[in-house]
Amino acid sequence: MDRHAIVIGAGLAGSSAAERLAARGWRISLVERAAAPGAGASGNLAGVLRPLPSLDDNRLARLTRAAFEYALAHLQALTAAGLPLRWGQTGVLHLARDERHAASQQRVVAEQAPAAGYLRWVARETASELAGWPVAGGGWWFAGGGWVDPASLCRANLARHGAAVMPHYGLAVERVEYAAGCWRCFASSGEIIAAAPILVLANAGDARRFAATSHLPLRTARGQVSHLPAAAGSAPGVVVCRLGYVTPAIDGLRCAGATFAVDDDEAGLRGADHADNLARLEFILPGYSRHIDAAELGGRVGFRPLSPDRLPMIGAVADAAAFAAGSAAATLADLRRVPGLFLVNGFGARGIVWSALAGELLACLIERRTPPLAADLVAAVDPGRFLLRRQRQHRHSGVGQRQGGGGPLACGNG
């Protein structure tokens, strides 16, 4: 097979997939409708890098722990290579919501005995010292966590193996076609943008526009972040979370948020959402928002793709048309797949922690190499899981045929 792939989307998902494939010697045709990488949900000033432990150490906790460790190594490698990455390993303080939550947090630490450098419980006094502000209680302290400028991570990913990545910015893919072992992407003008044997959809909720992926239960969640004026060195100097988050000062601004409204497509900033973010900030750092006027705040709105089970979608796309025609499957291995079509999507609010490992997993699946995760976690993020669930629920729905048309283009071009 020609080691050439098209990646649609240059956010955290697409840039990570491109970087991991390029590291293995693949040529990448990167197609992005915006004028630069990281312009969509990956365009916030900063996001939080931390794991998500649970008392039962469930799949989400295990996946996020593995992704957190992989992300740290990846960020450190990009930094060591001198690439344009902006991040701060300040630590993340995750305060307990209430006494019951505090007890659960303490049980996690007591029963799982994590390394102190990874996770430890801190009481209220220590938590206040870490935050540089009086807080209501104790919580988890992730010394290795911090904040990341996601757009800078996208740029660094694409620059790492720059000669292998051919970007096509400012071009929206109108339709895709598969024929004779080759995927072709078309602009609205009918022009062929790129062609390759492998197509990776990393274009958030827009992936559902294509017939082969229209069955996926991808939804979007509107997230508004508020930007607070902040002096360098002012508290907090770490990321603090408690049903919301607040970052250290970054270029004179501090991020606080964020709202999470599913199927809400309002692109403009809303005063009510700034007020909600300030209420979260007050819950995190009591008294901090007292002199902040919501009407004077700037911010940013992003639309995050998510799945019903809040796990990402990473892997080969199942053939929903064959499924609808009566092709039964008892396991993921039995599902018929669309040739050469892969997905890396559905990160929700966890793109920073998941994206690097997602790119590595995707590259391993494309090359049919041993994945970097346990088999049950690979299955948990397989996009085909939704068709299997539909079958188990005895609900069958068809999708249209894959889109066609357009003239030929050798798969080696684009």
N, C-alpha and C positions, 0 to 999 in steps of 0.2 A: 504493500500500500504506500502511496505517496504520503509522506509525513507532513501533511499540510492540513490545517484546520481553519475554519472560519469561526470567530467568536463574535457574537452580536451582543454588544453592551460593554462599556469601558468603566463600569463602577468597580466596587470591591470584588464582586463575583467574577466579572469578566476579566479584569486585570490579573486576578490571582490565577485563574485558569490559564490565561495566556502565558503568565510567567512560568508556571510549572511545566507546561508543555514545551515552551521555548527552551527551558533548562535541559530538556531531553532531546533537543535537536530538531523540534518541530518548527515549521514556518507557520506564522499566524497572520491571517488577514483579519484585522480588528475593525469592526464596523460600529460606529457610534453616531447617533443622530445629533448629539450636542457637539459643540465646537471644540471640546476638550474632555479629557477623562475626569470622572468623579463629579459630574455636573448634576446628577439626580439625587437619589437618596444618600449617595456617598459624598455629598457636597457640604455637609455641616462643618462648622468650624472645628469641632472636636466631638469625639465619642468616647465611650468608656470601655476599657479593656479589663475584664475580670471574669472569673469562672462563676458558676452558679451551683453551689453544693446543695444537696438535699439529704434528708435523714435516711431515706431508703436507697440513696445512691442510684437513682433511676437513670433511664437512658439519656434524658436531657442533661442531667448532672455529669454523667460519664463522658458524653460527647463534648460538652462545654469544657470540662477539665482537660481532655486531650487536646482540644482546639486551643485553649489558653496556653498550654505549654508549647504547642507548635508555633503559635503566633509570636510568643516571646522570642523563640529562637529565630524566627523569620525576621522580625523587626531588628533584632541585634545584627543579623547578617546583612541586612540592607544598610544599616547604619555603618557597619564596618567597611562596607564597599563604597562609602562616601556618597550614597544616593540621596536625593532630595526628600528625605522623610522627616516629618516633624512629629515628635511624640515626647511624652514625659513620663518616666517611670516613677511617679510620685507616690505610689501606693493608693489603694482604694479602701475607704472605710464604709462598710455596709452596716448601717445602724439598724437595730431591731425595731420593728414597728410598735411592739407592745411587749408586755411581760411574757406572754405566751410564746411569742416569736423569739424573744431573748432566750427562753429556756430551750427551745428547739435548736437555736444556733449553738448553744453551749453543748447540747447533746451530740450534734454533728462533730464538733471538735473532740469531745471526750471519746466517742465511739469509733471515729474514723482515724484519730491520731495523725492528722496531716503534719507534714514538716512545718516548723514555725515560720520558715521563710515563705511558705506557700499560703498558709492560713492559720490564724490564731484568734482566740476570743479576747477582747479587751473590755474592761469595765468602764463605767461612765467617766471616771476621772481621766483615765488614759485616752479614751476616745475624744474627750474634750481637748486634751493636749495635742493629739494628732490633728484634729480639725482646726485648732487655733481659735475655738469658739465653744462656749458652753452648750452641750447637747443634752438631750433628755435621758439618754441611757447608753448602754454599751452596744457592742456589735462585733461583726467579723472585720478583721484587718488583713487585707491582701497586700503584703509588702511589695510584691512583684507587679501589681497592677498599675494602672495609670490612665492617661488619656492619649488619643491618637488623632491627628488631623487626617481624616479618611481620604480626602482628595490627594493629599501628598503621598499617601500609601499607594493609591492607584498609579500616580505618576512614577513612583519609585519602582513598583512592580514592572511597569512597561519599559522603564529605562534599563533594567537590569540585564536584559538580553535584547537590547534595542535593535540590533541588526536583524534579528529574526522576526520582528513584529512590523507589519506594514499597516499603518493606521489609515482608516477612511473616516475622518471626522466630518460632521455636518451632513451625514447621509442617513436617511431613514430607510429601513428595509420595508418595502411594501408587501412583498410576498417571497416565499421560498419554494424551490422545486427540487425534487430528487429524481434523477434519471441516469441510467447506465453507470451506477456507482459514484455519482457526483452530485453534490448539493450546490445549488446556485441561488444567490440572493439578488433580488431585483429592486431597483429604485422605482418610485412612482412613475418616472418617465419611461419605464420599460428597460432601462439600461441595466446590464448585469454588473453588479458591484464587485462580486468575488465568486469564486467557485473552488470547491475542495471536497475531498471524500468525507470529511468530518465536519459537522456543524454543531456548535455549542451555543445554546440559548442562555444568555446571562442578562437578559433584558427585562428583568422584573415582571410586573403584571402585563407588559406588552407581549410577552411570550404567548398569551392565550389568543392573540389575533391569528396565529397560524393554525391551519386545520389539524395538523398532527399533534398539537399540544392544547387544543381548545377544550379538551376534557379535564384538564388539570384544575383543581379547586383553588387556584391562586386568587388571593384577594389583596387589596392594598389598604394600608393604614396610614392616615395622615398624622404626621408628627410635627408639632410646632415647638421650636426651641426659642427661648428668650435670651437675648444678649444683654448682659448687665455691664455698665462701665466698671472697670476694676484697675486699681493701681498695682503695679508690679510688686510682688512680695506680700500683698494683702491676704488675709485669711478668707477662705481656707487655702492652704498650699497643697492640699491633696484632693482627690476626688471623694466626695461624700454622697452616699446614696441612702434614701429612705422613702420608698414609694415615689421616687424621682431622683434626680442627681443634680449636683452642682460641681463645676470644674474649677481648678485654679485659674488665675488670670493668664490669658493668652493674647498677646498683642493688644493689651488694654481692654479686653473684653472677657467676661466670664459667662459660660453657658449654663443655663438652668432649664430644666424641663423633665421630661417632654410629654406633650399630650400624645394620645394614642387613640385615634378615632377611625374605626374600620369603615370602608366604603364611603369616605368623606372626601370629595374631590375639590374642595375649596382651596385654591392655590395662594390666596392672599393672606397676610397676617391678620389675626383677629385679636381684638382687645380682650375679649373674654378668655381666650387661651393664655394670653400673657398673665391675666389675673389668676388663672388656674396654676400656672407655673410658679407664680409668687406664693400661692398657698402651699404648694409642694415645698418650695424653698423654706417657708416658715416652719413647716413640719420637720424639715431636716435640721435647720439652724434657727432655733427660736429667737425672734427679735431681729433677725438679719434683714428682713424685707421691710422693716418699719418705715423707712424713709425713701423707698423706691416707688416711683409712680409708673404704673403699668402703661399709661398712655404715652410715656416718653421712651419706651423700650423698642429696640430693633429686634430682629430675630430672623429665623429662616423656617420655611415649611418644606418638608420632604415627604415622599410617599414610599413606604416600605412594603415590599412584597412579603406575604406570609401565607402559610398553609394552615389547614384546620387544626392539625395537631401541634403546631408551633415548632415543628422540626423542619430543617431545610430539605430541599429536593435536589439530590445529587446523583447523577447516573444516567444510564441509557433510558430513553423514552419508550414506554410501552406502546404497542400498536393498538390504539383504541378502536380503530376501524375493524380489525380482525376480531377483537373482543366482542364488539357489537354484533358481528356476523355469526356469533355462536362459538368462537374459539375459547374453550374452557381452560382454566389454569388453576392448579391446586396450590402452587407455590410461585414465588417470584421467579425462580429458575424456569418455570414452565411458560411464563408470559412471552409472547412474541414481541420483539422489539422493532422499532422503526430503524432501518439500516442507517448507521452513521450519525444518528441524531442523539445528542446528549443535552442534559439540563444541569445548570447550577443556579439555584434560585431559592426563593422563599426564606430569606435570612431574617425577616422581621427586623427587630431592633438589635440583632446580635451579629451584624455583618463584620464588625471589627474583630470579634473573637473567633468567628467561624471561617472567615474567608480564606485564610492561608491554608488551613487543613483541607477545606473543601476543594481548593485547587489541586492539592496533592492527591486527594482521593480520586477526583475526576480523571487526572492524568493516569493514575494507576488503572482505573477501570477502562479507559480508552485503550491503553497498551496491554490490558489483560495481565497485569502484574499483581503481586500480592498487595492488598490494600493496607493502609496504615492504621486501620481500625479493626476491632473485633467484628466477626461476621454478623452478630446481631445488630450492631450499630450501623454497619453498611446496609443491612436490610431495612433498618428503621428510617433511613433517609432515601431509599430507592423511590424514584417517582412512580414506579409501578404499583406501589402499595395501595394507592387509591382505587385502582381498577380491581384489585383483589378484594378490597373491602366492599366495593359495589357488588361484586359477584356474590359475596357472602350474604349480602343483604337482599339478594334476589332483585336487584334493580339494574336494568340494562338500558343504556341510551347510546345512540349512534352519533358519530361525528362525520363531517364531510370528508370527501377524498382530499388527498394532499394536493396542494395547488400546483398547477403546471403552467406551461407556456414559455415563451421566450426562445431566443436562439441559442446555439451551442457556444460553449466556452470551455476550453481545455481545463481540467482540474488543476493543472499546475500554474494557472494564472491567477491574478487577483491579490 
